[in-house]
């Protein structure tokens, strides 16, 4: 189902790079957290570092898994998969790629201190068979192993050791290391320079093992926080590609000469997390009213999502009751139903729960991460107030916001999830709904736990029968739907803009893959 959403209109990729070679000037709303591909789960940072680093297997332009640094693989035992590595690959620094690099990299990414550990759950060992063969050993059969591995990039083991960088860092907590501003991968581009929050320059890796589909010699990436400034830079010719392009400027961009909008349905679901711990982080009542299902139902009744779609999202978003998009495995129509907008019912439920005058809590949102994130939260705060709640709106830059989320220092908070790298509902189940335990529950709201959901999570993780697995996955997601474990908002649209000279595929995961891009001047 996912493939139906993948490519921009009439976009075709060349089998080989054209003779011309070009610079692409690319602007985004923010900078990457750094260049360490194991230091953060942030999808924009991960796709940026994918230009420098590579996994054993990767998604192609249509989100199909294909070989990358591994040429093939085979199941040796139910919990042991053997990967045969590509010969003749070198890192940007000239070092030869081999099994030791895979062992160190996968172990580093799965380290208990790594924020990426949830993207490789159940890893027990990576064993060397020979210089170009490794066995990946899991706790049990793992139906999504290759999906996980698409997001685990390989670094040179000797380079890590020489620079004191073998241990993982957590960029979302402000940690930095040598790998934050330096890179040494095998990917299609290599790092020329980095000035955080100003300019990142990549140049084509002339020694790349693959045949380039792109014709780029240079990528200049500029973080431009102001949407108006990004659009002005595109319209003036200073920038070739912007992401995101503000929805409110879509008509103006389409009317301008030499530029166009790139819009498609997206997989990223925006939702509000709800603290269900014993007390509010910043409340004015004893205990935590949010633990009461009636209060969470009242919150859903209080929010007019159709109005947010029509006014703030310019009709481009898809209102949802589900935590995953319809194209993601595990989705059913039943989990997409949401309680209707009904402020009177919201007030009645609040009173029934014992809070006729409402209660105060913080409503935490980023102001530079998702499409119109701050405006959405401003509207939500007003709607909740009208229904008897007392929200205190807190909007902050993404780094501050997500640090609070990581520390569970939030009551109601915004999060977006595109089911990456799995493109499967188990991504939400394992990271956002399961009780925290090892690699599970990294983002599960404080206090939320459903024993049957946990039981299903463990079973789904090792079920190789696809029909049984999908049935269990749908059951687990429906349990979360009934619990209102998270409050779904919408699937946000893909919204980029580019000069007419730029060709780039726009996949449903909203990730910019410039190794498929061309500039035709």
C-alpha positions as CSV (number, residue, x, y, z in Angstrom):
1,X,0.0,0.0,0.0
2,X,2.8,2.4,0.8
3,X,4.1,2.5,-2.8
4,X,1.0,4.2,-4.0
5,X,2.1,7.4,-2.2
6,X,5.7,7.5,-3.1
7,X,6.8,9.6,-6.0
8,X,6.2,13.1,-7.2
9,X,4.3,13.5,-10.4
10,X,6.0,12.4,-13.6
11,X,9.3,11.9,-11.7
12,X,11.6,9.3,-13.3
13,X,15.1,8.5,-12.0
14,X,18.0,8.1,-14.4
15,X,19.8,4.8,-14.4
16,X,23.2,6.6,-14.6
17,X,24.3,10.1,-13.8
18,X,24.2,12.6,-16.6
19,X,27.4,14.2,-17.7
20,X,26.6,17.6,-16.1
21,X,27.4,18.1,-12.5
22,X,25.8,20.6,-10.3
23,X,25.5,22.3,-6.8
24,X,22.2,21.9,-5.0
25,X,21.3,24.6,-2.4
26,X,18.9,23.1,0.1
27,X,17.2,24.9,3.0
28,X,15.3,23.3,5.9
29,X,13.6,24.8,8.9
30,X,16.4,23.6,11.3
31,X,19.8,22.1,11.5
32,X,20.6,18.5,12.3
33,X,21.4,17.6,15.9
34,X,24.9,16.6,14.6
35,X,26.5,14.1,12.3
36,X,26.6,11.1,14.6
37,X,24.0,8.7,13.1
38,X,23.6,6.8,16.4
39,X,23.1,9.8,18.6
40,X,19.5,10.6,18.0
41,X,16.2,9.1,16.7
42,X,15.2,12.4,14.9
43,X,14.3,11.4,11.4
44,X,15.6,14.6,9.7
45,X,19.0,14.1,11.3
46,X,19.0,10.4,10.3
47,X,18.2,11.1,6.6
48,X,20.8,13.9,6.5
49,X,23.5,11.5,7.9
50,X,22.4,8.9,5.4
51,X,24.1,11.0,2.7
52,X,27.3,10.3,4.6
53,X,26.8,6.9,6.1
54,X,25.1,3.7,4.9
55,X,23.4,0.7,6.4
56,X,23.7,-3.0,5.5
57,X,20.3,-2.7,3.6
58,X,18.5,0.4,2.5
59,X,15.2,1.7,1.2
60,X,15.2,2.6,-2.5
61,X,13.2,5.6,-3.9
62,X,10.0,3.6,-3.7
63,X,10.7,2.4,-0.1
64,X,11.5,-1.1,-1.1
65,X,14.4,-2.8,0.8
66,X,17.5,-3.5,-1.3
67,X,21.1,-4.5,-0.6
68,X,23.6,-1.7,0.4
69,X,26.7,-2.6,2.4
70,X,25.5,-6.2,2.5
71,X,25.0,-7.9,-0.8
72,X,22.8,-10.7,0.5
73,X,21.6,-12.4,3.7
74,X,20.2,-15.7,4.8
75,X,18.6,-17.1,7.9
76,X,21.0,-19.6,9.5
77,X,18.8,-20.3,12.5
78,X,15.5,-18.7,13.5
79,X,17.3,-16.1,15.6
80,X,20.5,-15.9,13.5
81,X,20.8,-14.1,10.2
82,X,24.1,-14.1,8.2
83,X,25.0,-11.0,6.2
84,X,27.5,-11.2,3.3
85,X,29.3,-7.9,3.1
86,X,30.2,-5.9,0.0
87,X,33.8,-6.2,-1.0
88,X,36.0,-3.3,-2.1
89,X,34.1,-0.6,-0.2
90,X,36.1,2.2,1.5
91,X,35.3,4.9,4.0
92,X,35.8,8.5,3.1
93,X,39.1,8.5,5.0
94,X,40.4,5.6,2.8
95,X,39.9,2.8,5.4
96,X,38.6,-0.6,4.1
97,X,35.1,-1.6,5.1
98,X,34.9,-5.0,6.8
99,X,33.1,-7.1,9.5
100,X,34.7,-5.3,12.4
101,X,33.0,-2.1,11.4
102,X,29.6,-3.8,11.3
103,X,30.2,-5.4,14.8
104,X,31.2,-2.1,16.4
105,X,28.5,0.0,14.7
106,X,25.6,-2.3,15.5
107,X,26.8,-2.8,19.0
108,X,27.2,0.9,19.5
109,X,23.7,1.7,18.1
110,X,22.1,-1.0,20.4
111,X,24.0,0.1,23.5
112,X,21.7,0.8,26.5
113,X,22.9,4.4,26.5
114,X,22.2,4.9,22.8
115,X,18.9,6.8,22.0
116,X,18.8,4.6,18.8
117,X,18.6,1.4,20.8
118,X,14.9,1.1,20.2
119,X,15.6,0.8,16.4
120,X,17.3,-2.5,16.9
121,X,15.4,-4.3,19.7
122,X,16.4,-7.8,20.7
123,X,20.0,-7.7,19.5
124,X,22.1,-10.1,21.5
125,X,25.3,-10.4,19.5
126,X,27.0,-9.6,16.2
127,X,29.6,-12.3,15.4
128,X,32.3,-12.3,12.9
129,X,32.4,-15.2,10.5
130,X,35.2,-13.8,8.4
131,X,36.3,-10.4,7.2
132,X,33.3,-10.0,4.9
133,X,30.6,-12.1,6.8
134,X,28.8,-11.4,10.0
135,X,26.0,-13.1,11.9
136,X,23.4,-11.0,13.6
137,X,22.0,-12.8,16.5
138,X,18.6,-11.8,18.0
139,X,16.7,-12.9,21.1
140,X,14.3,-14.7,18.8
141,X,12.9,-14.7,15.3
142,X,12.7,-11.1,14.1
143,X,10.3,-10.5,11.1
144,X,11.4,-6.8,10.8
145,X,15.1,-7.2,11.1
146,X,15.9,-5.7,7.7
147,X,13.5,-2.9,8.3
148,X,15.4,-2.1,11.5
149,X,18.8,-2.3,9.8
150,X,17.8,0.4,7.2
151,X,18.4,2.9,9.9
152,X,21.6,1.6,11.5
153,X,24.5,3.2,9.8
154,X,28.0,1.8,9.7
155,X,31.0,3.7,11.0
156,X,34.7,2.8,10.7
157,X,35.7,1.0,13.9
158,X,39.3,2.3,13.8
159,X,38.2,5.9,13.3
160,X,35.9,5.7,16.3
161,X,38.5,4.3,18.5
162,X,41.2,6.7,17.4
163,X,38.9,9.7,18.2
164,X,37.5,8.4,21.5
165,X,34.1,7.9,20.0
166,X,33.3,4.2,20.4
167,X,30.8,4.9,23.2
168,X,27.4,6.4,22.0
169,X,26.3,9.9,22.8
170,X,22.7,11.3,23.2
171,X,22.4,14.5,21.2
172,X,18.8,15.1,22.4
173,X,20.3,15.7,25.8
174,X,22.9,18.1,24.5
175,X,25.7,15.6,24.6
176,X,28.5,16.1,22.0
177,X,31.6,14.3,20.9
178,X,34.0,14.0,18.0
179,X,31.3,12.5,15.8
180,X,29.0,15.5,16.3
181,X,30.8,17.7,13.8
182,X,33.0,15.1,12.0
183,X,32.1,12.3,9.7
184,X,33.7,9.3,8.0
185,X,31.2,7.1,6.2
186,X,30.9,5.1,3.0
187,X,28.0,7.1,1.5
188,X,27.4,8.9,-1.7
189,X,28.6,12.2,-0.2
190,X,31.4,13.2,2.2
191,X,31.6,16.1,4.6
192,X,33.5,19.2,3.4
193,X,32.6,21.5,6.2
194,X,30.1,22.1,9.0
195,X,29.1,25.3,10.7
196,X,26.3,24.4,13.2
197,X,23.1,26.3,12.6
198,X,24.7,28.1,9.6
199,X,25.9,25.8,6.7
200,X,26.7,22.2,6.1
201,X,28.6,21.4,2.9
202,X,28.7,17.9,1.3
203,X,30.6,17.0,-1.8
204,X,30.2,13.9,-4.0
205,X,32.1,10.8,-3.0
206,X,34.0,10.0,-6.2
207,X,35.0,6.7,-4.7
208,X,31.5,5.5,-3.9
209,X,30.9,1.8,-4.6
210,X,27.5,2.4,-6.2
211,X,26.6,3.9,-9.6
212,X,25.2,7.4,-8.8
213,X,21.7,8.3,-9.9
214,X,22.4,11.9,-9.0
215,X,24.4,14.5,-10.9
216,X,25.4,16.6,-7.9
217,X,29.0,17.5,-7.1
218,X,28.1,19.6,-4.1
219,X,25.2,20.1,-1.6
220,X,25.0,23.3,0.5
221,X,22.5,22.8,3.3
222,X,21.3,26.0,5.1
223,X,19.1,25.9,8.2
224,X,16.6,28.8,7.8
225,X,14.2,28.9,10.7
226,X,11.9,31.6,9.3
227,X,9.4,30.2,6.8
228,X,9.1,33.6,5.1
229,X,12.9,33.8,4.7
230,X,13.0,30.3,3.2
231,X,10.3,31.1,0.7
232,X,12.0,34.4,-0.2
233,X,15.3,32.6,-0.7
234,X,13.6,30.1,-3.1
235,X,11.8,32.8,-5.1
236,X,15.0,34.9,-5.4
237,X,17.0,31.9,-6.7
238,X,19.3,31.8,-3.7
239,X,18.0,28.4,-2.7
240,X,17.0,25.5,-5.0
241,X,14.9,23.3,-2.6
242,X,13.1,24.1,0.7
243,X,11.6,21.7,3.2
244,X,9.1,22.3,4.6
245,X,7.3,24.8,2.4
246,X,4.7,26.7,4.4
247,X,1.2,25.7,3.4
248,X,0.0,29.3,3.6
249,X,2.5,30.2,0.8
250,X,1.6,27.3,-1.6
251,X,-0.5,29.5,-3.9
252,X,2.2,32.2,-4.1
253,X,4.9,29.7,-4.9
254,X,2.8,28.0,-7.6
255,X,2.1,31.4,-9.2
256,X,5.8,32.3,-9.3
257,X,7.9,31.7,-12.4
258,X,10.5,28.9,-12.2
259,X,9.4,27.2,-9.0
260,X,6.8,24.7,-7.9
261,X,5.3,23.0,-4.9
262,X,5.9,19.3,-4.2
263,X,2.9,18.0,-2.2
264,X,1.8,14.5,-1.4
265,X,0.0,12.6,1.4
266,X,2.4,11.7,4.2
267,X,2.8,8.9,6.7
268,X,3.8,11.1,9.7
269,X,1.1,11.1,12.4
270,X,0.9,14.0,14.8
271,X,-0.4,13.2,18.2
272,X,-0.5,14.4,21.8
273,X,1.1,12.4,24.5
274,X,-0.7,12.3,27.9
275,X,1.1,12.0,31.3
276,X,-0.6,9.2,33.2
277,X,1.8,9.1,36.2
278,X,0.8,9.6,39.8
279,X,0.9,13.4,39.6
280,X,1.0,16.2,37.1
281,X,4.3,17.8,36.3
282,X,2.8,21.3,36.8
283,X,-0.8,21.1,38.1
284,X,-3.0,22.8,40.6
285,X,-4.8,19.7,42.0
286,X,-3.7,16.6,44.0
287,X,-2.9,13.5,42.0
288,X,-3.3,13.3,38.2
289,X,-6.7,13.7,36.6
290,X,-5.3,12.6,33.2
291,X,-5.2,9.0,34.6
292,X,-9.0,9.0,34.3
293,X,-10.2,7.8,30.9
294,X,-13.2,10.2,31.1
295,X,-10.8,13.1,31.3
296,X,-8.9,11.9,28.2
297,X,-12.2,11.4,26.4
298,X,-13.2,15.0,27.4
299,X,-9.9,16.2,25.8
300,X,-10.8,14.5,22.5
301,X,-14.3,15.9,22.6
302,X,-12.9,19.4,23.2
303,X,-10.8,19.6,20.1
304,X,-12.3,20.5,16.7
305,X,-9.9,18.8,14.4
306,X,-12.0,19.6,11.3
307,X,-11.5,23.3,12.1
308,X,-7.7,22.8,12.6
309,X,-7.5,21.0,9.2
310,X,-9.5,23.6,7.3
311,X,-8.1,26.8,8.9
312,X,-4.5,26.0,10.0
313,X,-3.6,23.2,7.7
314,X,-5.3,24.7,4.6
315,X,-7.3,21.6,4.1
316,X,-4.1,19.5,3.4
317,X,-4.0,17.3,6.6
318,X,-5.9,14.1,7.2
319,X,-7.9,14.1,10.4
320,X,-7.3,10.7,12.2
321,X,-8.3,8.7,15.2
322,X,-5.4,6.3,14.5
323,X,-1.7,6.5,15.6
324,X,-0.7,5.1,12.2
325,X,-1.6,6.1,8.6
326,X,-3.8,3.9,6.5
327,X,-0.8,2.8,4.4
328,X,1.1,1.4,7.4
329,X,0.8,-2.3,8.2
330,X,-1.5,-3.0,11.2
331,X,-4.0,-0.2,10.3
332,X,-7.8,-0.9,10.4
333,X,-10.7,1.4,9.8
334,X,-12.0,0.7,13.3
335,X,-9.0,2.4,14.9
336,X,-9.5,5.5,12.8
337,X,-12.8,6.5,14.5
338,X,-12.5,9.4,16.9
339,X,-14.8,10.9,19.4
340,X,-16.7,13.8,17.8
341,X,-16.1,17.5,18.6
342,X,-18.6,18.2,21.4
343,X,-17.6,20.8,24.0
344,X,-20.7,20.2,26.1
345,X,-20.0,16.5,26.4
346,X,-16.4,17.4,27.3
347,X,-17.6,19.6,30.2
348,X,-20.0,16.9,31.3
349,X,-17.2,14.3,31.4
350,X,-14.9,16.6,33.3
351,X,-17.7,17.1,35.9
352,X,-18.4,13.4,36.1
353,X,-14.7,12.7,36.8
354,X,-14.8,15.2,39.7
355,X,-13.3,18.3,38.0
356,X,-16.3,20.6,37.2
357,X,-14.0,23.6,37.3
358,X,-11.3,21.9,35.3
359,X,-7.6,21.8,36.4
360,X,-4.3,23.3,35.2
361,X,-1.6,21.5,33.3
362,X,1.1,22.3,30.8
363,X,0.5,21.9,27.1
364,X,4.0,21.5,25.6
365,X,4.7,21.8,21.9
366,X,7.7,22.5,19.6
367,X,7.6,25.6,17.5
368,X,10.1,24.5,14.8
369,X,9.5,20.8,14.2
370,X,6.2,19.9,12.5
371,X,4.0,21.7,10.0
372,X,2.3,24.6,11.8
373,X,3.1,23.0,15.1
374,X,2.8,26.1,17.2
375,X,-0.4,27.3,15.5
376,X,-2.0,23.9,16.1
377,X,-1.2,24.0,19.8
378,X,-2.5,27.6,20.2
379,X,-5.8,26.4,18.7
380,X,-5.9,23.4,20.9
381,X,-5.2,25.4,24.0
382,X,-8.1,27.8,23.1
383,X,-10.5,24.8,22.5
384,X,-9.5,23.1,25.7
385,X,-10.1,26.3,27.6
386,X,-13.6,26.6,26.1
387,X,-14.4,23.1,27.3
388,X,-13.4,23.7,30.9
389,X,-9.7,22.8,31.0
390,X,-7.0,25.1,32.2
391,X,-4.1,24.5,29.8
392,X,-0.9,26.5,30.0
393,X,0.6,26.6,26.6
394,X,4.4,26.2,26.4
395,X,6.0,26.4,22.9
396,X,9.8,26.0,22.6
397,X,12.5,25.0,20.1
398,X,12.5,21.3,19.4
399,X,15.7,20.6,21.3
400,X,14.3,21.9,24.6
401,X,10.9,20.4,23.9
402,X,12.1,16.9,23.2
403,X,14.5,17.0,26.1
404,X,11.5,17.5,28.4
405,X,9.7,14.7,26.6
406,X,12.7,12.4,27.2
407,X,12.8,13.3,30.8
408,X,9.0,12.8,31.2
409,X,8.8,16.5,32.4
410,X,5.6,17.1,30.4
411,X,1.8,16.7,31.0
412,X,0.3,16.9,27.5
413,X,2.8,17.1,24.7
414,X,3.1,17.0,20.9
415,X,5.0,14.3,19.0
416,X,5.1,13.2,15.4
417,X,5.8,9.6,14.3
418,X,6.3,8.3,10.8
419,X,6.8,4.6,11.8
420,X,10.4,4.8,10.7
421,X,12.5,2.9,10.0
422,X,10.0,0.0,10.0
423,X,7.1,1.4,8.0
424,X,5.1,-0.9,10.2
425,X,2.7,-0.4,13.2
426,X,5.1,-2.3,15.4
427,X,7.2,0.9,15.4
428,X,4.4,2.7,17.4
429,X,3.6,-0.3,19.5
430,X,7.2,-1.0,20.7
431,X,8.4,2.6,21.1
432,X,5.3,4.5,22.2
433,X,2.8,2.1,23.8
434,X,4.7,-0.8,25.5
435,X,5.7,-0.5,29.1
436,X,9.3,0.8,29.3
437,X,11.6,-2.2,29.4
438,X,15.0,-2.3,27.8
439,X,14.5,-1.1,24.2
440,X,10.7,-0.9,24.5
441,X,8.7,2.1,25.6
442,X,11.2,4.8,24.8
443,X,8.4,7.3,24.3
444,X,5.6,5.7,26.1
445,X,3.8,8.4,28.2
446,X,4.6,8.2,31.9
447,X,2.3,5.9,33.8
448,X,0.7,4.2,30.8
449,X,0.7,0.4,30.9
450,X,-1.6,-2.3,29.5
451,X,-0.6,-5.9,30.3
452,X,-2.4,-7.4,27.3
453,X,-0.8,-4.9,25.0
454,X,2.6,-5.8,26.5
455,X,1.9,-9.5,26.0
456,X,1.0,-8.8,22.3
457,X,4.1,-6.7,21.8
458,X,6.3,-9.6,22.9
459,X,4.5,-12.0,20.6
460,X,4.4,-9.8,17.6
461,X,8.2,-9.2,17.8
462,X,8.9,-12.8,17.0
463,X,5.8,-13.9,15.0
464,X,6.9,-14.9,11.4
465,X,3.4,-15.8,10.2
466,X,2.3,-12.5,8.6
467,X,-1.4,-13.1,8.9
468,X,-1.2,-13.9,12.6
469,X,1.2,-11.1,13.2
470,X,-1.0,-8.5,11.6
471,X,-4.1,-9.7,13.5
472,X,-2.2,-9.3,16.8
473,X,-0.8,-5.9,15.7
474,X,-4.3,-4.6,15.0
475,X,-5.6,-5.9,18.3
476,X,-2.8,-4.2,20.2
477,X,-3.3,-0.9,18.4
478,X,-7.0,-1.0,19.1
479,X,-6.3,-1.5,22.8
480,X,-4.3,1.7,22.8
481,X,-7.1,3.4,20.8
482,X,-9.7,2.5,23.4
483,X,-7.4,3.6,26.2
484,X,-6.7,6.9,24.5
485,X,-3.1,6.2,25.3
486,X,-2.3,9.1,22.9
487,X,-4.6,11.7,21.5
488,X,-4.3,11.5,17.7
489,X,-4.3,14.7,15.7
490,X,-3.7,14.2,12.0
491,X,-1.4,12.8,9.3
492,X,0.5,15.9,8.2
493,X,1.0,16.6,4.5
494,X,4.3,16.5,2.6
495,X,5.1,20.1,1.6
496,X,8.3,21.0,-0.2
497,X,9.1,23.5,-2.9
498,X,11.8,23.5,-5.5
499,X,13.0,25.3,-8.6
500,X,11.9,23.8,-11.9
501,X,15.5,22.8,-12.6
502,X,15.4,20.3,-9.6
503,X,14.2,16.8,-9.8
504,X,13.9,14.9,-6.5
505,X,11.7,12.0,-5.4
506,X,9.2,12.7,-2.6
507,X,8.6,9.5,-0.6
508,X,5.7,9.2,1.8
509,X,8.1,9.2,4.7
510,X,8.9,12.9,4.0
511,X,12.7,12.3,3.9
512,X,14.8,14.0,1.3
513,X,17.1,11.6,-0.5
514,X,19.5,13.7,-2.6
515,X,21.4,10.8,-3.9
516,X,18.5,10.5,-6.3
517,X,18.3,14.2,-7.1
518,X,19.3,16.0,-10.4
519,X,19.8,19.7,-11.2
520,X,19.2,20.4,-14.8
521,X,20.4,24.0,-15.6
